[in-house]
Amino acid sequence: MNRRSWLLMGLLAALWGASYLFIKVALEDGVAPIFVVFARIALGALVLIPIALRLGGFAGLRGRWDAIVFMALVQVVVPFLLITYGEQHIPSALAGILVASAPIFTALLAVRYDEDERPRGIAAAGVVLGILGVVLLFGLDLRGDAEALLGGLMVVLASLGYAIGGLYLKHNLRGVPPVVIAASTTGVSTLVLAVPAMFALPAAMPEAETVGSLLVLGAGGTGIAFLIFYTLISEIGPSRASLVTYLAPGFAVIYGVWLLSEPLTAGALLGLGLILAGSWVAAEGRMPGRPRPIAAP
């Protein structure tokens, strides 16, 4: 990965890490989860679609709209709904930590569906380490609370959706400009959720803080963030693009503890460490500080 990729990844991590904070702010103001998701996706589409049109439109998607619909459902609609409903029951910082399991699912799926991304050697040990981190979080921070367990499970399933979407994009939308993928998936997702969201309109005008949170969540945490994410997938592959999940949880924890006064437990820190270490090893195939192994020709 070059310096540009790391800079993009840092910006993406800061945006995605803040998303959990903004979701929590809207939920605590009484905004229905499905409306939160609709608002963020619609605002993201408003940012992305004009850019895609200015760069040549959607002609390259001819014959590929089935793939776009699948991507919209698996990597946008369903994960966003799962995370938002899950955050009704768990802290925003914990949601950010659990989403960090996405590279673990990418590695597991690659065993069956992607030879290039398949974990080998020490990478397989990283998968096990990351799974242990998720189990630890469920055993320590979510034990004894059925609603918290359900919320945590929802967020973990969302990370599975991200993993599926990343691999599917690699194999089925190769060559399509990232901004076109981001614009089309958010546009389709907006249409999917438009009618259900109309039945979940806020009963009263949300507070200014909530409106601002939704605007930043949509334009920044969805529109700009998805553009960066799809750019990274196209340039460095889904496994390395998913490395952003090593950075985003740190931002999510800082935002949650600092701005929302959420508790930071020893179990959360230990689980975060195991998940991030396992994800790194699984995606990179090496221990931190060791050079990347050279692929066989």
C-alpha positions in Angstrom: 0.0 0.0 0.0 1.3 3.4 -0.9 1.0 6.7 1.0 -2.1 7.8 -0.9 -3.9 4.6 0.1 -3.0 5.1 3.7 -4.2 8.7 3.7 -7.5 7.6 2.1 -7.8 4.9 4.7 -7.2 7.3 7.5 -9.9 9.7 6.3 -12.3 6.8 5.7 -11.7 5.5 9.3 -12.4 8.9 10.8 -15.6 9.2 8.8 -16.9 5.7 9.5 -15.8 5.8 13.2 -17.9 8.9 13.6 -20.9 7.3 12.0 -21.8 5.2 15.1 -21.8 8.4 17.1 -24.2 10.2 14.8 -26.5 7.2 14.6 -26.6 7.1 18.4 -27.4 10.9 18.6 -30.3 10.4 16.2 -31.7 7.4 18.0 -31.6 9.1 21.4 -33.6 11.9 19.9 -36.4 9.4 19.0 -35.8 9.1 15.3 -36.8 5.7 14.0 -33.9 3.5 12.9 -35.3 2.9 9.4 -35.6 6.7 8.9 -32.1 7.2 10.1 -30.9 4.7 7.5 -33.0 6.2 4.7 -31.8 9.7 5.5 -28.1 8.8 5.5 -28.4 6.8 2.2 -30.5 9.4 0.5 -28.1 12.2 1.4 -25.2 10.0 0.3 -26.8 9.5 -3.0 -27.3 13.2 -3.4 -23.5 13.7 -3.0 -22.5 10.8 -5.3 -25.0 10.8 -8.2 -24.0 14.2 -9.5 -20.3 13.3 -9.4 -21.0 10.0 -11.3 -23.1 11.9 -14.0 -20.3 14.5 -14.4 -17.8 11.7 -14.9 -19.7 9.9 -17.7 -22.9 8.6 -16.1 -24.0 5.0 -15.7 -23.5 3.6 -19.2 -20.9 1.1 -17.9 -23.6 -0.6 -15.8 -25.5 -1.9 -18.8 -26.2 -5.6 -18.2 -24.9 -5.3 -14.6 -27.8 -3.8 -12.8 -28.6 -7.2 -11.1 -25.1 -7.0 -9.5 -25.8 -3.4 -8.4 -29.1 -4.4 -6.8 -27.4 -7.3 -5.0 -24.6 -4.9 -3.8 -27.2 -2.4 -2.6 -29.0 -4.9 -0.5 -25.9 -6.8 0.9 -23.5 -3.9 1.5 -25.8 -1.0 2.1 -29.4 -1.6 3.0 -29.1 -4.7 5.2 -25.9 -3.8 7.1 -27.0 -0.2 7.7 -30.3 -1.4 9.1 -28.6 -4.1 11.3 -26.1 -1.6 12.7 -28.7 1.1 13.4 -31.2 -1.3 15.1 -28.3 -2.9 16.9 -27.2 0.4 18.3 -30.6 0.7 20.1 -29.2 -1.9 22.5 -25.4 -1.5 22.6 -23.0 1.5 22.9 -21.8 3.2 19.7 -18.2 2.3 20.6 -19.0 -1.4 21.0 -20.8 -1.3 17.6 -17.7 0.1 16.0 -15.5 -2.6 17.6 -17.8 -5.4 16.4 -17.8 -4.2 12.8 -14.1 -4.7 12.9 -14.8 -8.4 12.4 -15.4 -7.8 8.6 -11.9 -8.9 7.6 -12.4 -12.1 9.5 -15.5 -12.9 7.5 -13.6 -11.9 4.3 -10.9 -14.4 5.1 -13.5 -17.2 5.9 -15.5 -16.6 2.7 -12.3 -16.5 0.6 -11.6 -20.1 1.6 -14.5 -21.1 -0.6 -14.8 -18.3 -3.1 -11.5 -16.4 -3.7 -8.2 -18.2 -4.2 -6.3 -14.9 -4.1 -7.8 -13.7 -0.8 -7.7 -17.2 0.9 -5.8 -17.1 4.3 -2.8 -19.4 4.4 -0.3 -20.2 7.2 -0.3 -17.6 9.9 -3.2 -15.8 8.3 -5.5 -18.7 9.3 -4.3 -18.3 12.9 -5.3 -14.6 12.6 -8.9 -15.7 11.7 -9.0 -17.8 14.9 -7.6 -14.9 17.0 -10.2 -12.5 15.6 -13.1 -14.9 16.3 -11.8 -15.3 19.9 -12.1 -11.5 20.2 -15.7 -11.5 19.1 -16.5 -14.3 21.5 -14.8 -12.5 24.3 -16.9 -9.4 23.7 -20.1 -11.4 23.7 -19.0 -13.3 26.8 -17.9 -10.3 28.9 -19.6 -7.1 27.7 -22.9 -8.5 26.5 -23.5 -11.5 28.8 -26.8 -11.6 30.8 -28.6 -9.1 28.6 -30.8 -10.6 25.9 -31.3 -7.2 24.1 -27.6 -6.4 24.2 -26.8 -9.9 22.8 -29.3 -9.3 20.0 -27.9 -5.9 19.2 -24.3 -7.3 19.1 -25.4 -10.1 16.8 -27.0 -7.7 14.5 -23.8 -5.7 14.2 -21.7 -8.8 13.6 -24.1 -9.9 10.8 -23.7 -6.4 9.3 -19.9 -7.0 9.1 -20.6 -10.3 7.3 -22.6 -8.2 4.7 -19.6 -5.9 4.2 -17.4 -8.9 3.6 -19.8 -10.5 1.1 -20.2 -7.2 -0.7 -16.4 -6.6 -1.0 -15.7 -10.0 -2.6 -18.8 -9.8 -4.8 -17.7 -6.4 -6.1 -14.2 -7.7 -6.9 -15.6 -10.6 -9.1 -18.7 -9.0 -10.6 -18.1 -5.3 -11.0 -14.4 -5.2 -12.1 -13.7 -2.2 -14.3 -16.6 -0.1 -13.2 -15.5 3.3 -11.8 -15.8 3.3 -8.0 -17.9 6.5 -8.0 -20.4 4.8 -10.3 -20.7 1.8 -8.0 -21.1 4.0 -5.0 -23.7 6.3 -6.6 -25.7 3.4 -8.1 -25.8 1.3 -4.9 -26.9 4.3 -2.8 -29.4 5.3 -5.4 -31.0 1.9 -5.5 -30.9 1.6 -1.7 -32.8 4.9 -1.5 -35.5 3.6 -3.7 -35.7 0.4 -1.7 -36.2 2.2 1.6 -38.3 5.2 0.4 -41.7 3.7 1.1 -40.9 2.1 4.5 -39.3 5.3 5.6 -42.4 7.3 4.9 -44.2 5.3 7.5 -41.5 6.1 10.1 -41.3 9.9 9.7 -40.5 11.7 13.0 -43.5 12.9 14.9 -41.9 16.3 15.6 -39.0 18.2 14.1 -35.8 16.7 15.4 -33.4 18.8 17.4 -30.7 20.8 15.5 -28.0 18.5 16.8 -29.9 15.5 15.3 -30.4 17.2 12.0 -26.7 18.1 11.8 -25.8 14.5 12.8 -27.9 13.1 10.0 -26.4 15.6 7.4 -22.8 14.7 8.3 -23.7 11.0 8.5 -25.3 11.1 5.1 -22.9 13.4 3.1 -19.7 12.4 4.9 -20.1 9.0 6.5 -22.0 7.6 3.6 -21.5 9.6 0.4 -17.8 10.5 0.6 -17.0 7.4 2.7 -18.4 4.9 0.2 -16.6 6.7 -2.7 -13.3 6.3 -0.8 -14.1 2.7 0.2 -14.9 1.5 -3.4 -11.8 3.4 -4.7 -9.7 1.4 -2.2 -11.3 -1.9 -3.1 -10.6 -1.3 -6.8 -7.0 -0.2 -6.2 -5.7 -2.5 -3.4 -8.4 -5.3 -3.2 -11.1 -6.1 -0.6 -8.8 -7.7 2.0 -6.5 -4.7 2.2 -9.4 -2.2 1.9 -11.0 -3.9 4.9 -7.9 -2.9 6.9 -9.8 0.4 7.5 -11.7 -1.6 10.2 -8.5 -1.6 12.2 -8.6 2.2 12.4 -12.3 3.0 12.5 -13.0 1.3 15.9 -10.4 3.5 17.5 -12.2 6.6 16.3 -15.6 5.1 17.3 -14.3 4.4 20.9 -12.8 7.9 21.2 -16.0 9.5 20.0 -18.2 7.4 22.1 -16.2 7.7 25.4 -15.4 11.4 24.9 -18.6 12.8 23.5 -21.3 10.4 24.7 -19.6 9.4 28.0 -20.0 5.7 27.2 -18.2 3.2 29.5 -14.9 1.7 28.3 -14.5 -1.7 29.9 -11.5 -4.0 30.1 -13.4 -6.6 28.1 -14.0 -4.1 25.3 -10.3 -3.2 25.1 -9.2 -6.8 25.2 -11.8 -7.9 22.6 -10.8 -4.9 20.4 -7.2 -5.9 20.6 -7.8 -9.5 19.6 -10.1 -8.6 16.8 -7.7 -6.0 15.3 -4.7 -8.2 15.7 -6.5 -11.2 14.2 -7.9 -9.2 11.3 -4.5 -7.8 10.5 -2.8 -11.2 10.5 -5.7 -12.7 8.5 -5.6 -10.0 5.8 -1.9 -9.3 5.7 -0.6 -12.9 6.2 2.1 -11.7 8.5 2.7 -10.4 12.0 2.8 -6.6 12.5 6.3 -5.3 11.8 7.2 -8.3 9.6 7.6 -7.8 5.8 4.8 -8.9 3.5 5.5 -12.4 2.0 6.2 -12.3 -1.7 3.6 -14.1 -3.8 4.7 -17.0 -6.0 4.7 -16.1 -9.7 
